[in-house]
Amino acid sequence: MVPLHYYLLVSAVVFAIGVIGVLIRRNLIVILMSVELMLNAVNLTFIAFSRFLGSMEGQVAVFFVMAVAAAEAVIGLAIIISGFRHRQSLDPQEMQLLKW
Amino acid sequence: MNASTWIFYILSTLLIITSLMVVFLRNVVHCAMALVAALFIIAVFFVTLQAPMVGVFQVLIYAGAIMVLFLFVIMLLNPTTRERGGGVWWNFGTVLALLLGGLLVPLLSNSESARDPLVSTELFGSPEMLAKSLFNDFVLPFEIASVLLLVAIVGAVVLAKRER
């Protein structure tokens, strides 16, 4: 059996890759996909802890994270569509209506 | 090294490669395809960690529903303009994220974690146990999640509707 901290290492690396994606990409859809990647890295730690501590709470938490991630993806993509309609661009730098 | 360790190494290498592809590929559709691959690999991880039900949810909800939604939006918007280069912020973001990874990795590799899992009964991770836990201890969060999904549906329709 693979020890627990191997799983934690893999999910830390995937989470850091997701953070890089959010920080350096200039495309709103790719930024949203990087957020999904980070959520999945966290889900992996939940499942690994649930397995190694022998409790089902981790799997239930992953269930709720999935529900919230689905809602987040739907709302985020709807905001991207309505923003694209006004600006014809997916660049987050051009979303500056509220900038003072 | 036994077979499960080999499977773990192969899967984690593939997962890291596909995650890098999600972030660094230029074409948005290629990014989405790489993300589908990464989500499938995470589903395999779930199954090897005795969470088959959650693995099924992962394939159905993430790789199925959410990624189809992403691909539909990519198809509708058809983003053809090329991304501008980042400049200073590109380097700053990379350094910040590498710092985060560099802090997390030694912290986690030094930890004396449980080498062997505590229990591994036949029933652990089965739909039965998941449902028992979900509908006994977590009924209220479950109902709140259903309300949240309803709000998300209404909100998406209102936001994406064409103004007249």
Interface residues (C-beta under 8 A of the other chain):
Chain A: M1 V2 P3 L4 H5 Y6 Y7 L8 L9 V10 A12 V13 V14 F15 A16 I17 G18 V19 I20 G21 V22 L23 I24 R25 R26 N27 I29 V30 L32 M33 S34 E36 L37 N40 N43 L44 I47 A48 S50 R51 F52 L53 G54 M56 E57 Q59 V60 V62 F63 F64 M66 A67 V68 A69 A70 A71 A73 V74 I75 L77 A78 I79 I80 I81 S82 F84 R85 S89 L90 D91 Q93
Chain B: S4 T5 F8 S12 L15 I16 S19 L20 V22 V23 V28 C31 A32 L35 A38 L39 I42 F45 F46 L49 Q50 A51 M53 V54 F57 Q58 I61 Y62 A65 I66 L69 F70 V73 I74 L76 L77 P79 T81 E83 R84 G86 W89 W90 F92 G93 T94 L96 A97 L98 L100 G101 L104 V105 L108 S109 S111 S113 A114 R115 D116 P117 L118 V119 S120 F124 G125 M129 L130 K132 S133 L134 D137 F138 P141 A145 L148 L149 V151 A152 I153 G155 A156 L159 A160 R162
